[in-house]
Amino acid sequence: MKKLIYTLTAIFLLNVTVSSQAHYIFIDFKDAQRPGIQNEYSYPDRTVTNAINDKLVKMGYKGRNVKGYTFYKGVTLPELGSQPYDLYFKVDRKSRKEKDNAVVTMLIATDNENFITDSSDSNTINNAKNFLDNLMPAVAAYDLQQQINAQQDAVSKAEKRYKNLQNDADDLQKRKRKIEQQIDDNQKDQKNQLTEIEKQRQLLEALRGRQK
């Protein structure tokens, strides 16, 4: 178990250090070019998606699908600034061959889908870059926690199986004792029956003797 913990910790620390730097892009969204931030993570897309959702859900925000993006309305993130923003996240597998690498695209808007650009609010854009750069430890921590949960389930299942085997052993021991008692009773019954047979034979011989 200690070896497993050391291995998981080593993987966690390694993955925390492996990430690219967030960059500013324009991407097609709702039939227009929208400004956004993009970064790459060395984790499967599902893991990254769940990690982001887990972070925002714990803050009280529920996402919904909007044109392939997960949309969170009125989010106040200290990492971005003091005002609430509408956030759009899309997580894609980097490529068919690189299934363990994900690309995150993040769009930031105020009310009425007023998407923030580098020219309109460079401070928020820079904060968003830092947010995605610093998201890697959160993704790594989420992934490690999932591995711990899965391993805990495996331990619980193994313990439950062991308990069931113990219960089965108790039942088998009871059945064994019962069978042993039945065997003992049977042997006694056989001995008594032999005595009965001998008794009946003697009576038979006595009756035959009276025929002479």
Salt bridges, closest charged atoms under 4 A:
GLU40 OE2 - LYS94 NZ 2.97
ASP54 OD2 - LYS58 NZ 3.16
GLU79 OE2 - LYS55 NZ 3.57
ASP86 OD2 - LYS73 NZ 3.76
GLU98 OE2 - LYS94 NZ 3.68
GLU113 OE2 - LYS30 NZ 2.38
ASP184 OD2 - LYS188 NZ 3.52
GLU205 OE2 - ARG208 NH1 3.60
